[in-house]
């Protein structure tokens, strides 16, 4: 299990050890659900889902609104949001629990690649991390970033697209790590030394931003070639 990257302000050694433990990682994953990393529009979208589900639960499950019923409703709503946003699936792979089926893994990626094409609210999309370096393990997830066009409506549509894809991934138990960023946010958050795998880049926004990139077809051909040779068994 790799060491978790924690905020620089978390210097207390006891808290540091806790959040590096499996229990601490599960707890922080449930609480934060990637919000420290998200674009503000995506954070707002996620919190709005929590609020909507809380009101639905209060209306359907409780005779009156009390502090206790609100707390219970929030815990249930936040947990549902956690599950449908695919956080547990990616988390268990980070903890080295369970294994992917490499055939289903590449099939889901190919489907996502097709669904990204031609989205009018996106500038580009790419995957990063171990897969961009050509490293695949049975516990791998895939880190994909969609680059949204400027404007509130484009940001909201990108956040909704990410939500739908996370729900789809959760249904298929696929370990997807997907966020929507502006181009500046993506360049600032992602490792510039890792050549991204280009999923969608009609205006060459990513190709012009990195010294080296990997085309999706090259990535797909290499992955399926290794699969045919039995390298992932």
ABEGO torsion letter per residue (X at the ends): XBBBBBBAABABAAAAAAAABAAAAAAAAAAAGGAAABBAAAAAAAAAAAAAAAAAAAAAABABBBAAAAAAAAAAAAAAAAAAAGAAAAAAAAAGBEBBBAAAAAAAAAAAAAAABGBAABABBBBBEAAAAGBBBAABBBBBBBBBBBEAAAAAAAAAAAAAAAAAAAAAGBBBBBBBBBAAAAAAABBAABBBBBABBAAGAAAAABABBBBAAAAAAAAAAAAAAGAAX
